[in-house]
Amino acid sequence: MDKVIWLGLFLKYEVKENEGRFEALLYVGKRHAERLNEDSEFVQNVKKEAVAFIKLKFPLVPIQVIRIMIGSVPYVSFATSNKLD
């Protein structure tokens, strides 16, 4: 399996804060949407890349939830342990 490269994977991203809780929304393109539905290993790699992406882009923001979006539709959400020390 090819390694996922987040640079081309996430088309855009945003961080939202609600009552002191931060979540990241990462948007993937249509070309990856089909593969997300067909390949569970790819989904796991996308999750790993999402965590790495968030840690790189927002090292000081304690993001607790990452949502992978396909267009305006949430595809998968998961908790992260990205906390400030």
CORNORWO-V990868 format. One record per pair of residues at least 4 apart in sequence whose C-alpha atoms are under 8 Angstrom apart, sorted by sequence separation. I is the first residue (numbers start at 1). J is the second residue. D is the distance in Angstrom with one decimal. If there is no record, write none. Layout:
BEGIN
I	J	D
I	J	D
END
This chain:
BEGIN
5	9	6.3
6	10	6.0
17	21	5.5
18	22	6.5
28	32	6.5
29	33	6.6
30	34	7.2
31	35	7.6
32	36	6.2
33	37	6.6
34	38	6.4
35	39	5.7
36	40	7.0
39	43	6.6
40	44	6.4
41	45	6.3
42	46	6.1
43	47	6.3
44	48	6.4
45	49	6.1
46	50	6.0
47	51	6.4
48	52	6.3
49	53	5.9
50	54	6.1
51	55	6.2
52	56	6.2
53	57	6.1
54	58	5.5
55	59	4.9
69	73	5.6
70	74	6.3
4	9	7.4
17	22	4.5
28	33	7.2
54	59	7.2
69	74	4.4
70	75	6.2
16	22	5.7
17	23	6.5
36	42	6.4
68	74	6.0
69	75	5.3
15	22	6.7
16	23	5.4
35	42	7.2
36	43	5.6
67	74	6.5
68	75	5.6
69	76	7.2
15	23	5.7
16	24	6.4
67	75	7.4
68	76	5.3
15	24	4.4
16	25	7.8
67	76	5.8
68	77	6.3
14	24	5.8
15	25	6.2
67	77	4.3
13	24	7.1
14	25	5.3
66	77	5.6
67	78	6.7
13	25	5.5
14	26	6.8
65	77	6.8
66	78	5.5
13	26	4.5
65	78	5.6
66	79	6.4
12	26	6.2
13	27	6.0
65	79	4.4
66	80	7.0
11	26	7.7
12	27	5.4
51	66	7.8
64	79	5.6
65	80	5.8
10	26	6.1
11	27	5.6
12	28	7.6
50	66	7.6
64	80	5.1
10	27	5.4
11	28	5.6
63	80	7.1
64	81	6.4
10	28	4.8
11	29	6.3
63	81	7.8
64	82	6.5
9	28	5.8
10	29	7.1
63	82	5.8
64	83	7.6
9	29	7.1
62	82	5.6
63	83	6.9
62	83	4.5
61	83	7.5
62	84	5.8
9	32	7.5
61	84	7.2
26	50	7.6
60	84	6.5
55	82	7.3
51	80	7.5
24	54	7.7
33	70	6.6
4	42	8.0
22	61	7.6
24	63	6.7
22	62	6.5
23	63	5.3
26	66	7.4
28	68	7.1
30	70	7.1
4	45	6.7
21	62	8.0
22	63	4.7
23	64	5.8
24	65	6.3
25	66	6.1
26	67	6.2
27	68	6.0
28	69	6.2
29	70	6.6
3	45	7.8
4	46	7.0
21	63	7.3
22	64	5.9
23	65	4.6
24	66	4.8
25	67	4.8
26	68	5.0
27	69	4.6
28	70	5.5
29	71	7.5
6	49	6.0
21	64	6.9
22	65	7.0
23	66	5.7
24	67	6.1
25	68	6.1
26	69	5.8
27	70	5.8
28	71	7.4
5	49	7.6
6	50	7.5
23	67	7.4
25	69	6.7
27	71	6.6
4	49	7.2
6	53	7.0
END
